[in-house]
């Protein structure tokens, strides 16, 4: 049985795992955990893809969005084992 987490690319899974480890975060918080040189536009593009796939959600606080995982980090680990 396929889950949305099974459909994540390696890079999307990396973002998702960072978000799970943080619990919730802004795009900048996530970008700070990525290798140096990761551009803001790339970070937001991956977050948008994860939103469309339904594995993360977001809420607006002031002028920024707070992102949070929809599934648990264990789900990501399990889906990684199947690939």
C-alpha positions as CSV (number, residue, x, y, z in Angstrom):
1,X,0.0,0.0,0.0
2,X,1.4,3.4,-1.0
3,X,1.3,6.4,1.2
4,X,2.1,10.0,0.3
5,X,5.4,9.6,2.1
6,X,6.3,6.8,-0.4
7,X,6.0,9.5,-3.2
8,X,8.7,11.8,-1.7
9,X,12.0,12.4,-3.5
10,X,15.2,12.2,-1.6
11,X,15.3,16.0,-1.2
12,X,11.7,16.2,-0.1
13,X,12.3,13.5,2.4
14,X,15.3,15.4,3.8
15,X,13.1,18.5,4.3
16,X,10.3,16.4,5.8
17,X,12.7,14.8,8.3
18,X,14.1,18.2,9.3
19,X,10.6,19.5,9.9
20,X,9.7,16.4,11.9
21,X,12.8,16.9,14.1
22,X,11.9,20.5,14.7
23,X,8.2,19.8,15.2
24,X,7.2,23.0,13.5
25,X,9.3,25.7,11.8
26,X,9.4,28.6,9.4
27,X,11.0,28.2,6.0
28,X,14.0,30.0,7.4
29,X,14.3,27.6,10.3
30,X,14.3,24.7,7.9
31,X,16.8,26.4,5.5
32,X,19.2,26.9,8.5
33,X,19.4,23.1,8.9
34,X,20.2,22.6,5.2
35,X,23.7,22.7,3.6
36,X,25.1,26.1,3.1
37,X,24.1,27.6,-0.3
38,X,20.6,26.3,-0.3
39,X,18.6,29.2,-1.8
40,X,15.4,30.6,-0.3
41,X,13.5,30.0,-3.5
42,X,14.5,26.3,-3.5
43,X,13.4,25.9,0.1
44,X,10.0,27.4,-0.7
45,X,9.6,25.3,-3.8
46,X,10.2,22.0,-1.9
47,X,7.8,23.2,0.9
48,X,5.2,23.9,-1.7
49,X,5.6,20.5,-3.2
50,X,5.3,18.9,0.2
51,X,2.1,20.9,0.9
52,X,0.6,19.7,-2.5
53,X,1.4,16.1,-1.6
54,X,-0.4,16.5,1.7
55,X,2.5,15.5,4.0
56,X,2.9,18.9,5.7
57,X,0.5,21.7,6.6
58,X,1.1,25.3,7.5
59,X,-0.5,28.1,9.4
60,X,0.0,31.9,9.1
61,X,1.5,33.8,12.0
62,X,1.9,37.5,11.3
63,X,3.7,37.8,8.0
64,X,5.2,34.3,8.0
65,X,4.0,30.7,7.6
66,X,4.7,28.0,10.2
67,X,5.1,24.6,8.7
68,X,4.3,21.3,10.5
69,X,4.3,17.7,9.5
70,X,1.1,15.8,8.9
71,X,2.5,12.3,9.5
72,X,5.1,11.2,12.0
73,X,8.9,10.9,11.4
74,X,8.5,7.2,11.9
75,X,6.3,7.1,8.8
76,X,9.2,8.6,6.8
77,X,11.6,6.0,8.1
78,X,9.3,3.2,7.2
79,X,8.7,4.5,3.7
80,X,12.4,4.9,3.2
81,X,12.9,1.2,4.0
82,X,10.6,0.2,1.2
83,X,12.6,2.1,-1.4
